[in-house]
Amino acid sequence: MTSGRPPGTEQIQWQRASTAGEDTASVEVAMLGDGLVAMRDSRSPQTLSLVFNRAEWTAFLAGVREGEFADLETTVRES
């Protein structure tokens, strides 16, 4: 995983969850070339993005599906 503003990200199609409203803080993802996936903060799209290769993205999605980050949700809601 790297961070930064991937070249050409001004012209890619960013997507967010269909359950996220326009005024809701969320992350946006975009498919880049060569199997890379970029992720950014929807409230600060001009800031740096995280870029995952295919294996990293697959592992991240598996962790989400398996509840690996569930404890973070509670921590964020409490703060």
C-alpha positions in Angstrom: 0.0 0.0 0.0 1.2 3.5 -0.8 -0.2 6.9 -0.1 -0.2 10.0 -2.2 -2.1 11.4 -5.1 -1.9 8.8 -7.9 -1.2 10.3 -11.3 -4.3 11.1 -13.3 -6.7 10.7 -10.3 -8.4 14.0 -11.3 -10.1 12.2 -14.2 -11.0 8.8 -12.7 -14.4 7.8 -11.5 -14.6 7.8 -7.7 -17.4 5.7 -6.2 -18.9 5.6 -2.7 -21.3 3.3 -1.0 -24.8 3.6 -2.2 -25.9 4.0 1.4 -23.8 7.1 1.9 -25.6 10.4 1.3 -23.9 13.4 -0.2 -23.4 15.0 3.3 -22.2 11.8 4.9 -18.5 11.3 5.6 -17.3 8.2 3.9 -14.5 6.8 1.8 -14.5 6.8 -2.0 -12.7 4.2 -4.1 -11.6 4.1 -7.7 -10.2 1.5 -9.9 -6.8 2.5 -11.4 -4.8 0.8 -14.1 -2.8 -2.4 -13.6 -5.3 -3.7 -10.9 -4.6 -0.8 -8.4 -7.4 0.6 -6.2 -7.3 4.1 -4.8 -9.2 5.1 -1.6 -9.8 8.6 -0.3 -11.8 10.6 2.2 -15.0 12.0 0.6 -14.8 15.1 2.7 -11.3 15.9 1.7 -10.9 14.7 -1.9 -7.9 17.0 -2.5 -5.9 15.2 0.1 -3.7 12.1 -0.4 -5.2 8.8 -1.4 -4.2 5.3 -0.3 -3.4 3.0 -3.2 -3.7 -0.8 -2.9 -2.5 -3.5 -5.2 -4.8 -6.3 -6.1 -3.6 -8.6 -3.2 -3.8 -5.8 -0.6 -7.3 -4.8 -1.7 -8.5 -8.4 -1.7 -7.1 -8.9 1.9 -8.7 -5.6 3.0 -12.2 -6.6 1.6 -11.9 -10.0 3.3 -11.1 -8.3 6.6 -14.2 -6.1 6.2 -16.4 -9.0 5.4 -15.1 -11.1 8.3 -15.6 -8.2 10.8 -11.9 -7.6 11.4 -12.5 -3.9 11.9 -15.7 -4.1 13.9 -14.0 -2.8 17.1 -13.0 0.3 15.2 -16.6 1.2 14.5 -17.4 1.3 18.2 -14.3 3.4 18.9 -15.2 5.9 16.2 -18.8 6.2 17.4 -17.7 6.8 21.0 -15.3 9.6 20.2 
